[in-house]
Structures are given as C-alpha cells and as structure tokens.
Amino acid sequence: MSKQEGGRDSFTNKFGVIAAAAGSAIGLGNIWRFPYVAGENGGGAFLLLYLLFILAIGVPVMLSELLIGRKAQLNIFGAFRKLAPGSYWPLVGMMGVGAAFMILSFYAVVAGWTLEYTFYAIGNQFAGESPEGIKAIFDELTTASWRPVVFMLLFMALSAFIVRSGVQKGIERYTKILMPLLLVILLGLIFRSLSLDGAMAGVDFLFRPDFSKVDTNTILEALGQAFFSLSLGMGVMATYGSYIKKKESLGKTAISVSLTDTFIAILAGLAIFPAVFSFGLEPGQGPGLVFITLPGIFNQMAGGYYFAIFFFVLLVIAALTSSISLLEVVVAYFVEELKMKRSTATWLAAGVMSALGVVCALNGAVFDFFDRTSSNILLPLGGLLIVLFVGWFLGKQVVRDELEADGRAAFYFRLFVPVIRVLAPIAIALVFLNGLGLLRF
Ligand code: PHE
C-alpha cells in the first residue's frame, strides 16, 4: 500500500489493482450463483445472453464506475456529491450503500455454508455418500436452526476484521497468491467431472443454446447475473477506483477483470454440469446445486479428500475478497460522509448486516427475495444511472481526460461514448420493460 497525492491510500501497482477488483468480482457469484441460475434457466441460451450482457453492458458499466471513483477520490455517495453538487445524483450512491447491506446479508449465509463445508471436508464426512446422501446433509445443514447462523456470523466477523485494518493491505496480500491456486483446483475438478459417465450431456446443456427455454425471466436473470458477478451497479468498483493511481489504465483494468471473472464462471459451469448430469441430479434445483454436486465429484477423485479441503478453503477466501469489497462500500461512506472512526463504521455496518443475515439464514423466502431483488433490480438500475451519469452529465472532455490520465491515448473512447450514452442504457431499459411485462420480445 502507498499514499496517493491527496494522502489517500492506494493500491501499490497495476497487479494490486487488478487483483483487488478481480478479488471482488470472483467469488460465490461465479462458483455458486452462476451454475445455479444457469441451471434454472436452461443452460446454453442463458450462457449466451450472459456473455452478451457482460460485453455490451458489463464492461462499459465497470469502466464508468472506476472512472467516477478515481475522478472523485471519494466513496460512492461522496463521489456523486462532488461531481454533481446540489443535484439528486448522490441518491444513486445511497442506493448502492443500501444494496451492499442487502447483498452481504445473504452472501454471508452462503459463505457460511462454504465455511461449514470446509469442516465437513476435513472430517471426511462426505466420503462414500451417494448424491441423495449429500443432499440430505446439505438440507440438514441449511435448515438446522443455529448452525447456519453461527457460521454466517463467523464469516461476517472475519470480513469485518479485514476491512477494519484497511482494505488494500488485506486484499492485495491474499488475492495475488490465492486466486491462481483456485484456478488450478478448478481445472482439476473439470478434468474429473468431464471423465465421468454421461458427462457430455452436461457439456451439451451448458454450451448448446436451446432458445425455446428463453423467456422474459431468463433475460432478466442473465442481466442480473452479469451485474452480480462483476460486482457492478452499487459502488464497489467506484470505491476501488478511488484507490487506483492516476498512472494506471482504467480501460485495461475493466477488460482484464471482466474477462477473468467470466472465464472463471464458465470453468465453474464446466466443472459442475457434467457431474450434475452424470449423477442424475436436477440442474434447476436452486441454490443448493453446487453444494450437492461438488462433494460427489471429490468422492470420485484420487486425492479427493485433500482437493476438497483445499477447494473449500479457497472458496471461503474468494468469498472473503468479495465480501470485504461490499463492506468497504459502506465503511468508506460512513467514514468519509458521516465522519465515523474506521473501526466504529466497520462494526456498525457488519452488525446491521449480521442482523439481516440471521433473517436470511433462517428464512428461505427472505434469502431468495434479497438475492433476486438485489441482482435483478437494484444493480442493473444502479448501472443504468451510472452510465447515464458518465455519458450525459460528466462531459466528454472530463471523461476523456480521466481515461487518459495514465498518459496514453484511450483508443476505445470513440466506441465507449455511444455505448454508455445510448446502447447500454437502452439495453438495460428494454430488459427492465420486458421484465415488468410492459414489453414482450
Ligand atoms: N461479484 C461477487 C461474486 O461474484 C459478489 C458481489 C456482488 C460483490 C456485488 C460485490 C458487489 O461473488
């Protein structure tokens, strides 16, 4: 970590920036949420829509967010206040802070399951279990009254602990080494999954688009998943952008982070679906999908015992690098706008999120409501307002100067402007109208 001109902390170098932003993006969204939502929405056609949304909407929104943050050097609320004084724009920042509360509440529950799975793996409790047996363990784990709560709280405390001591130090140190390791284990899983009997049905499911399965909901879910997985629409990338030095290229950061994140999601799908079909499981069974499928693959692997432990530990860490980014949005806001001490801000935010998390852990309907509403509505709406702000309000020259602050010409500028002014807003609006049933296609 080093100090920036204004005395604000910043990431030490380009790798630090990308690692932190990728650390936020890569998480349970890729490994848990992508397979379960893709499974519910017919596989291949969903994947295609998801990829399209990442490129046409996700990358431009990410660039816009990074730009807002770095230009303003403030939290998401403060950034709008500074760049658009006396306007209603800061409300977009408020919405982001609200979304952070909502997301971390259910995210910590899933991370808690992951944490508990780590202990199960160490105790070798999945060994020899059939898929039905594993499902029974999962159902018991998620409905037992106190355990999901305890593990959720444990995870929240871990996140708060890291955020309290400053995000940059925490994130930079962990992500650099651990994310590549996660990739290696994922490759091992894919290898085993693909060699199971009947695995090809899963590959088909993921890569062969069946458009008869596409309905209004599929389109909205694909957009929501793109936003969720890239950590967009609620200020994470703006907050991290405020820690990026002027000499770094925002364009490169946005592209590398988006591509890496998407790559990991596809790998996760490639690890999960062949096994789902081989074990005769139902791809559309919901949030438990990955938790029921993975132990089955480990059971079939040479050295599966060790792989499983490694994998779940890494998944907890991947979840942590995402949860701290969510918490940081709120903490940066509390510290800079409400003038709280960093530690007070952290414990207050984590305390409120924990209370909401208890509700999510005990009530599946609330969990589901938080999960869908944040991804499918709040994040795309935030993204829509963010691109409109950068496209129409900030002024072309301001945008260009910020993109070129690293001293290099932003060759993509000519493309970027029409995309954030017109294409991305219209695309998001159409998906919304379609989702509300006001427009059918
Ligand atoms: N992108 C994170 C993941 O994939 C989740 C997240 C969503 C983080 C929104 C921050 C903001 O796990």
Residues whose N, C-alpha, C, O or C-beta is under 5 A from the ligand:
A	BS01	LIG	S24 A25 I26 G27 L28 G29 N30 F228 S229 L230 S231 L232 V236 S322 L326
